[in-house]
Amino acid sequence: MGKENNTFDIYAPPPIEFASAKGCRLIDTKGREYLDCTSGIAVNALGHGHPHLVETLKKQAEEIWHLSNLFEIPGQAKLAKRLCDNSFADRVFFVNSGVEAMEMAIKNARRYHYAKGNPERVNIITFEGAFHGRSTTTIAAGGQAKYIEGFGPVAQGFINLPFGDHDALKAAIDEKTAAILVEPIQGEGGIREVPSQCMQGLRELCDEHGILLMFDEVQTGVGRCGELFAHQLHGVEPDLMAIAKGIGAGFPVGALMATEEVAAAMVMGTHGSTFGGNPLAMAIGNAVLDVVLEDGFMEGVNEKARSFRQTLAELVDTYPDLVEDVRGRGLLIGMKARVTNLELISAMRDEGLLTVAAGHNVIRILPPLVITDEDIRDVRTKMIAAFDAVRAAQKA
């Protein structure tokens, strides 16, 4: 007799199967409702079943799904222009995921220096706790042993430094340095934000040494942190930036965004993608921007974020034995746990609230950007019940 499930044993999901979803709510096969504060790990930016996205996908599916980049795809030009009009970028290349966007960013950074007559500039400086994807190249960029172990020789060309060590950063830059790569806020790494002063310092350092500043905004981008992109909170612009997750709001879409000068190094034949920028993906990406760029939308996100953080801060005051602080920007929120974060995450799930773990014993809270005041009140109720249950179990 064969296995019940023939997929790889890579994940260990809880025994829940979801049958339907709407807004910020998921319904399992037993009819139980859950409040989703994972958003598919910062993916479902507009929640589940957003009517504009559903209608857009249906309409495009009836027209054309796939062409490949052998032919013009009008939706690409439209989405690229909108992204450029609202950012530092002059050029965009569309892919399917964050890891693909990061792979191209790494190639582009090295190719830029090659085109400038400096082929020795290949090293990219990264930081402890970073997560840039799970390809053989991006696990090397992240530098975390738990992702690298067992996969053979580690891809060369990455200098991984302690998070926040300015002296180590300055000392690491030499004639082989191509770029500095950073997440404005580390998501997997524990919702650790790079302060504004440091972001500005990175830009100045790159300009001083003629190297590129690369941002990984796969998790922080597309409204998640209170601006369209998190780096805009600091008034600092990169040369290259990878995005994904929120730009597709559940449909696989990623992109590399770049300045004209840097993008010019990627000439015909240096890169490609079979599915990247397909008509379905471009229709959805444009539909997401229809909503996110609408007047007042980001103001609403920031208003909800303030309310949410206030609620969580009150819970920290009430349960100082269980949680110690609230961190993050916008609706990329973390709670540092004093007990094991997985214990609190499990207790919240038992109460019908879904959250996700992050590094440094942090609970990651990633609600859809369309979360309502009622949803936030429900989060509070469910968290109180979960935290009370954990306290009671400790006393038993």
URUR-V775098 format. One record per pair of residues at least 4 apart in sequence whose C-alpha atoms are under 8 Angstrom apart, sorted by sequence separation. I is the first residue (numbers start at 0). J is the second residue. If there is no record, write none. Layout:
i->I j->J
i->I j->J
//
This chain:
i->20 j->24
i->21 j->25
i->26 j->30
i->27 j->31
i->37 j->41
i->38 j->42
i->39 j->43
i->43 j->47
i->45 j->49
i->48 j->52
i->49 j->53
i->50 j->54
i->51 j->55
i->52 j->56
i->53 j->57
i->54 j->58
i->55 j->59
i->56 j->60
i->57 j->61
i->58 j->62
i->59 j->63
i->60 j->64
i->66 j->70
i->68 j->72
i->72 j->76
i->73 j->77
i->74 j->78
i->75 j->79
i->76 j->80
i->77 j->81
i->78 j->82
i->79 j->83
i->80 j->84
i->81 j->85
i->82 j->86
i->83 j->87
i->84 j->88
i->95 j->99
i->96 j->100
i->97 j->101
i->98 j->102
i->99 j->103
i->100 j->104
i->101 j->105
i->102 j->106
i->103 j->107
i->104 j->108
i->105 j->109
i->106 j->110
i->107 j->111
i->108 j->112
i->109 j->113
i->110 j->114
i->111 j->115
i->112 j->116
i->113 j->117
i->114 j->118
i->125 j->129
i->133 j->137
i->134 j->138
i->135 j->139
i->136 j->140
i->137 j->141
i->138 j->142
i->139 j->143
i->142 j->146
i->143 j->147
i->144 j->148
i->160 j->164
i->164 j->168
i->165 j->169
i->166 j->170
i->167 j->171
i->168 j->172
i->172 j->176
i->185 j->189
i->186 j->190
i->193 j->197
i->194 j->198
i->195 j->199
i->196 j->200
i->197 j->201
i->198 j->202
i->199 j->203
i->200 j->204
i->201 j->205
i->202 j->206
i->203 j->207
i->204 j->208
i->205 j->209
i->206 j->210
i->216 j->220
i->219 j->223
i->220 j->224
i->222 j->226
i->223 j->227
i->224 j->228
i->225 j->229
i->227 j->231
i->228 j->232
i->229 j->233
i->230 j->234
i->231 j->235
i->242 j->246
i->243 j->247
i->244 j->248
i->245 j->249
i->247 j->251
i->257 j->261
i->258 j->262
i->259 j->263
i->260 j->264
i->261 j->265
i->265 j->269
i->276 j->280
i->277 j->281
i->278 j->282
i->279 j->283
i->280 j->284
i->281 j->285
i->282 j->286
i->283 j->287
i->284 j->288
i->285 j->289
i->286 j->290
i->287 j->291
i->288 j->292
i->289 j->293
i->292 j->296
i->295 j->299
i->296 j->300
i->297 j->301
i->298 j->302
i->299 j->303
i->300 j->304
i->301 j->305
i->302 j->306
i->303 j->307
i->304 j->308
i->305 j->309
i->306 j->310
i->307 j->311
i->308 j->312
i->309 j->313
i->310 j->314
i->311 j->315
i->312 j->316
i->313 j->317
i->314 j->318
i->315 j->319
i->318 j->322
i->319 j->323
i->327 j->331
i->328 j->332
i->336 j->340
i->338 j->342
i->339 j->343
i->340 j->344
i->341 j->345
i->342 j->346
i->343 j->347
i->344 j->348
i->345 j->349
i->346 j->350
i->347 j->351
i->348 j->352
i->356 j->360
i->357 j->361
i->366 j->370
i->370 j->374
i->371 j->375
i->372 j->376
i->373 j->377
i->374 j->378
i->375 j->379
i->376 j->380
i->377 j->381
i->378 j->382
i->379 j->383
i->380 j->384
i->381 j->385
i->382 j->386
i->383 j->387
i->384 j->388
i->385 j->389
i->386 j->390
i->387 j->391
i->388 j->392
i->389 j->393
i->390 j->394
i->391 j->395
i->20 j->25
i->26 j->31
i->27 j->32
i->38 j->43
i->48 j->53
i->59 j->64
i->83 j->88
i->94 j->99
i->95 j->100
i->112 j->117
i->113 j->118
i->132 j->137
i->133 j->138
i->138 j->143
i->142 j->147
i->185 j->190
i->186 j->191
i->193 j->198
i->205 j->210
i->206 j->211
i->218 j->223
i->219 j->224
i->221 j->226
i->222 j->227
i->223 j->228
i->224 j->229
i->226 j->231
i->230 j->235
i->231 j->236
i->244 j->249
i->247 j->252
i->257 j->262
i->265 j->270
i->275 j->280
i->276 j->281
i->288 j->293
i->291 j->296
i->292 j->297
i->327 j->332
i->335 j->340
i->338 j->343
i->347 j->352
i->348 j->353
i->356 j->361
i->357 j->362
i->370 j->375
i->19 j->25
i->20 j->26
i->26 j->32
i->27 j->33
i->38 j->44
i->66 j->72
i->82 j->88
i->83 j->89
i->94 j->100
i->112 j->118
i->113 j->119
i->131 j->137
i->132 j->138
i->147 j->153
i->161 j->167
i->184 j->190
i->185 j->191
i->205 j->211
i->221 j->227
i->222 j->228
i->223 j->229
i->226 j->232
i->230 j->236
i->246 j->252
i->247 j->253
i->290 j->296
i->291 j->297
i->315 j->321
i->326 j->332
i->327 j->333
i->347 j->353
i->348 j->354
i->356 j->362
i->357 j->363
i->18 j->25
i->19 j->26
i->25 j->32
i->26 j->33
i->83 j->90
i->93 j->100
i->113 j->120
i->130 j->137
i->131 j->138
i->160 j->167
i->184 j->191
i->185 j->192
i->205 j->212
i->220 j->227
i->221 j->228
i->222 j->229
i->225 j->232
i->244 j->251
i->246 j->253
i->315 j->322
i->325 j->332
i->326 j->333
i->347 j->354
i->355 j->362
i->356 j->363
i->17 j->25
i->18 j->26
i->19 j->27
i->24 j->32
i->25 j->33
i->38 j->46
i->83 j->91
i->110 j->118
i->112 j->120
i->130 j->138
i->138 j->146
i->139 j->147
i->160 j->168
i->184 j->192
i->220 j->228
i->243 j->251
i->244 j->252
i->315 j->323
i->325 j->333
i->326 j->334
i->354 j->362
i->355 j->363
i->17 j->26
i->18 j->27
i->24 j->33
i->25 j->34
i->82 j->91
i->109 j->118
i->112 j->121
i->131 j->140
i->132 j->141
i->138 j->147
i->183 j->192
i->184 j->193
i->219 j->228
i->220 j->229
i->243 j->252
i->244 j->253
i->315 j->324
i->325 j->334
i->326 j->335
i->344 j->353
i->354 j->363
i->355 j->364
i->17 j->27
i->18 j->28
i->24 j->34
i->25 j->35
i->130 j->140
i->131 j->141
i->183 j->193
i->202 j->212
i->219 j->229
i->243 j->253
i->315 j->325
i->324 j->334
i->325 j->335
i->344 j->354
i->354 j->364
i->16 j->27
i->17 j->28
i->23 j->34
i->24 j->35
i->79 j->90
i->109 j->120
i->130 j->141
i->182 j->193
i->201 j->212
i->242 j->253
i->243 j->254
i->323 j->334
i->324 j->335
i->344 j->355
i->354 j->365
i->15 j->27
i->16 j->28
i->23 j->35
i->79 j->91
i->109 j->121
i->129 j->141
i->216 j->228
i->241 j->253
i->242 j->254
i->312 j->324
i->322 j->334
i->323 j->335
i->324 j->336
i->344 j->356
i->15 j->28
i->23 j->36
i->79 j->92
i->108 j->121
i->128 j->141
i->129 j->142
i->133 j->146
i->158 j->171
i->216 j->229
i->241 j->254
i->242 j->255
i->312 j->325
i->322 j->335
i->323 j->336
i->127 j->141
i->128 j->142
i->129 j->143
i->139 j->153
i->241 j->255
i->242 j->256
i->311 j->325
i->322 j->336
i->323 j->337
i->125 j->140
i->126 j->141
i->127 j->142
i->128 j->143
i->135 j->150
i->139 j->154
i->183 j->198
i->240 j->255
i->241 j->256
i->321 j->336
i->322 j->337
i->341 j->356
i->125 j->141
i->126 j->142
i->127 j->143
i->139 j->155
i->239 j->255
i->240 j->256
i->321 j->337
i->322 j->338
i->340 j->356
i->123 j->140
i->136 j->153
i->140 j->157
i->142 j->159
i->239 j->256
i->240 j->257
i->308 j->325
i->320 j->337
i->321 j->338
i->75 j->93
i->135 j->153
i->136 j->154
i->139 j->157
i->140 j->158
i->141 j->159
i->239 j->257
i->320 j->338
i->344 j->362
i->135 j->154
i->140 j->159
i->238 j->257
i->239 j->258
i->238 j->258
i->340 j->360
i->339 j->360
i->340 j->361
i->341 j->362
i->179 j->201
i->220 j->242
i->223 j->245
i->239 j->261
i->253 j->275
i->340 j->362
i->22 j->45
i->23 j->46
i->24 j->47
i->214 j->237
i->220 j->243
i->222 j->245
i->238 j->261
i->252 j->275
i->337 j->360
i->22 j->46
i->23 j->47
i->213 j->237
i->216 j->240
i->217 j->241
i->218 j->242
i->221 j->245
i->252 j->276
i->304 j->328
i->305 j->329
i->308 j->332
i->335 j->359
i->336 j->360
i->21 j->46
i->22 j->47
i->212 j->237
i->213 j->238
i->214 j->239
i->215 j->240
i->216 j->241
i->217 j->242
i->218 j->243
i->220 j->245
i->221 j->246
i->304 j->329
i->335 j->360
i->336 j->361
i->21 j->47
i->22 j->48
i->179 j->205
i->211 j->237
i->212 j->238
i->213 j->239
i->214 j->240
i->215 j->241
i->216 j->242
i->217 j->243
i->218 j->244
i->220 j->246
i->304 j->330
i->335 j->361
i->336 j->362
i->352 j->378
i->20 j->47
i->21 j->48
i->22 j->49
i->178 j->205
i->211 j->238
i->212 j->239
i->213 j->240
i->214 j->241
i->215 j->242
i->216 j->243
i->217 j->244
i->218 j->245
i->334 j->361
i->335 j->362
i->20 j->48
i->21 j->49
i->211 j->239
i->217 j->245
i->252 j->280
i->301 j->329
i->333 j->361
i->334 j->362
i->251 j->280
i->252 j->281
i->300 j->329
i->301 j->330
i->333 j->362
i->334 j->363
i->352 j->381
i->101 j->131
i->163 j->193
i->250 j->280
i->300 j->330
i->333 j->363
i->334 j->364
i->351 j->381
i->352 j->382
i->101 j->132
i->179 j->210
i->183 j->214
i->332 j->363
i->333 j->364
i->350 j->381
i->125 j->157
i->127 j->159
i->178 j->210
i->179 j->211
i->180 j->212
i->181 j->213
i->182 j->214
i->183 j->215
i->186 j->218
i->252 j->284
i->331 j->363
i->332 j->364
i->350 j->382
i->98 j->131
i->123 j->156
i->124 j->157
i->125 j->158
i->126 j->159
i->127 j->160
i->177 j->210
i->178 j->211
i->179 j->212
i->180 j->213
i->181 j->214
i->182 j->215
i->183 j->216
i->186 j->219
i->202 j->235
i->247 j->280
i->250 j->283
i->331 j->364
i->332 j->365
i->97 j->131
i->98 j->132
i->102 j->136
i->122 j->156
i->123 j->157
i->124 j->158
i->125 j->159
i->126 j->160
i->127 j->161
i->128 j->162
i->176 j->210
i->177 j->211
i->178 j->212
i->179 j->213
i->180 j->214
i->181 j->215
i->182 j->216
i->199 j->233
i->202 j->236
i->330 j->364
i->331 j->365
i->347 j->381
i->350 j->384
i->97 j->132
i->98 j->133
i->102 j->137
i->121 j->156
i->122 j->157
i->123 j->158
i->124 j->159
i->125 j->160
i->126 j->161
i->127 j->162
i->178 j->213
i->180 j->215
i->184 j->219
i->198 j->233
i->199 j->234
i->202 j->237
i->248 j->283
i->330 j->365
i->347 j->382
i->350 j->385
i->98 j->134
i->101 j->137
i->122 j->158
i->124 j->160
i->126 j->162
i->183 j->219
i->199 j->235
i->247 j->283
i->248 j->284
i->330 j->366
i->349 j->385
i->182 j->219
i->198 j->235
i->247 j->284
i->330 j->367
i->347 j->384
i->195 j->233
i->246 j->284
i->330 j->368
i->347 j->385
i->98 j->137
i->248 j->287
i->346 j->385
i->347 j->386
i->247 j->287
i->346 j->386
i->246 j->287
i->246 j->288
i->343 j->385
i->346 j->388
i->343 j->386
i->346 j->389
i->184 j->229
i->183 j->229
i->343 j->389
i->124 j->171
i->183 j->230
i->342 j->389
i->124 j->176
i->129 j->181
i->122 j->175
i->123 j->176
i->129 j->182
i->120 j->174
i->121 j->175
i->122 j->176
i->123 j->177
i->124 j->178
i->125 j->179
i->126 j->180
i->119 j->174
i->120 j->175
i->121 j->176
i->122 j->177
i->123 j->178
i->124 j->179
i->125 j->180
i->126 j->181
i->130 j->185
i->119 j->175
i->120 j->176
i->121 j->177
i->122 j->178
i->123 j->179
i->124 j->180
i->125 j->181
i->129 j->185
i->130 j->186
i->120 j->177
i->123 j->180
i->128 j->185
i->130 j->187
i->129 j->187
i->130 j->188
i->128 j->187
i->129 j->188
i->128 j->188
i->128 j->189
i->227 j->291
i->112 j->177
i->310 j->375
i->321 j->386
i->303 j->370
i->109 j->177
i->300 j->368
i->303 j->371
i->307 j->375
i->311 j->379
i->318 j->386
i->108 j->177
i->222 j->291
i->300 j->369
i->303 j->372
i->306 j->375
i->310 j->379
i->314 j->383
i->108 j->178
i->221 j->291
i->227 j->297
i->226 j->297
i->225 j->297
i->225 j->298
i->222 j->297
i->225 j->300
i->225 j->301
i->222 j->300
i->131 j->215
i->108 j->211
i->224 j->327
i->225 j->328
i->224 j->328
i->225 j->329
i->224 j->329
i->225 j->330
i->223 j->329
i->224 j->330
i->223 j->330
i->224 j->331
i->223 j->331
i->104 j->213
i->219 j->331
i->101 j->215
i->97 j->217
i->108 j->239
i->104 j->239
i->191 j->326
i->192 j->327
i->104 j->240
i->190 j->326
i->191 j->327
i->104 j->241
i->190 j->327
i->101 j->241
i->100 j->241
i->190 j->331
i->85 j->227
i->100 j->242
i->190 j->332
i->100 j->243
i->184 j->327
i->190 j->333
i->97 j->241
i->189 j->333
i->97 j->242
i->186 j->331
i->223 j->368
i->97 j->243
i->222 j->368
i->96 j->243
i->97 j->244
i->95 j->243
i->96 j->244
i->87 j->236
i->87 j->237
i->88 j->238
i->111 j->261
i->114 j->264
i->88 j->239
i->104 j->255
i->111 j->262
i->103 j->255
i->111 j->263
i->100 j->253
i->108 j->261
i->111 j->264
i->99 j->253
i->100 j->254
i->101 j->255
i->107 j->261
i->110 j->264
i->111 j->265
i->96 j->251
i->100 j->255
i->107 j->262
i->110 j->265
i->95 j->251
i->96 j->252
i->97 j->253
i->95 j->252
i->96 j->253
i->97 j->254
i->107 j->264
i->94 j->252
i->95 j->253
i->96 j->254
i->107 j->265
i->93 j->252
i->94 j->253
i->95 j->254
i->93 j->253
i->94 j->254
i->93 j->254
i->94 j->255
i->92 j->254
i->93 j->255
i->91 j->254
i->92 j->255
i->91 j->255
i->92 j->256
i->91 j->256
i->90 j->256
i->91 j->257
i->89 j->256
i->90 j->257
i->103 j->270
i->190 j->357
i->88 j->256
i->89 j->257
i->90 j->258
i->189 j->357
i->88 j->257
i->89 j->258
i->90 j->259
i->187 j->356
i->188 j->357
i->189 j->358
i->87 j->257
i->88 j->258
i->89 j->259
i->187 j->357
i->188 j->358
i->189 j->359
i->87 j->258
i->88 j->259
i->186 j->357
i->187 j->358
i->188 j->359
i->189 j->360
i->190 j->361
i->90 j->262
i->189 j->361
i->190 j->363
i->189 j->363
i->42 j->218
i->41 j->218
i->186 j->363
i->94 j->272
i->44 j->223
i->95 j->274
i->94 j->274
i->95 j->275
i->94 j->275
i->95 j->276
i->41 j->223
i->93 j->275
i->94 j->276
i->93 j->276
i->92 j->276
i->43 j->244
i->44 j->245
i->75 j->276
i->42 j->244
i->43 j->245
i->46 j->248
i->41 j->244
i->42 j->245
i->45 j->248
i->75 j->278
i->78 j->281
i->41 j->245
i->42 j->246
i->43 j->247
i->44 j->248
i->68 j->272
i->72 j->276
i->74 j->278
i->42 j->247
i->43 j->248
i->44 j->249
i->67 j->272
i->68 j->273
i->72 j->277
i->42 j->248
i->43 j->249
i->67 j->273
i->72 j->278
i->75 j->281
i->78 j->284
i->42 j->249
i->67 j->274
i->68 j->275
i->74 j->281
i->78 j->285
i->67 j->275
i->68 j->276
i->74 j->282
i->77 j->285
i->65 j->274
i->68 j->277
i->39 j->249
i->67 j->277
i->66 j->277
i->74 j->285
i->65 j->277
i->66 j->278
i->64 j->277
i->65 j->278
i->64 j->278
i->65 j->279
i->63 j->278
i->64 j->279
i->63 j->279
i->59 j->278
i->60 j->279
i->59 j->279
i->56 j->279
i->59 j->282
i->56 j->282
i->55 j->282
i->56 j->283
i->55 j->283
i->128 j->358
i->52 j->283
i->55 j->286
i->52 j->286
i->51 j->286
i->52 j->287
i->45 j->287
i->41 j->331
i->33 j->348
i->40 j->355
i->36 j->352
i->37 j->353
i->34 j->351
i->35 j->352
i->36 j->353
i->37 j->354
i->33 j->351
i->34 j->352
i->35 j->353
i->36 j->354
i->37 j->355
i->32 j->351
i->33 j->352
i->34 j->353
i->35 j->354
i->33 j->353
i->46 j->367
i->44 j->366
i->45 j->367
i->46 j->368
i->44 j->367
i->45 j->368
i->46 j->369
i->41 j->365
i->43 j->367
i->44 j->368
i->45 j->369
i->46 j->370
i->40 j->365
i->41 j->366
i->44 j->369
i->37 j->363
i->41 j->367
i->37 j->364
i->38 j->365
i->36 j->364
i->37 j->365
i->38 j->366
i->36 j->365
i->37 j->366
i->38 j->367
i->36 j->366
i->37 j->367
i->35 j->366
i->36 j->367
i->35 j->367
i->34 j->374
i->23 j->366
i->23 j->367
i->34 j->378
i->22 j->367
i->23 j->369
i->22 j->369
i->23 j->370
i->22 j->370
i->23 j->374
//
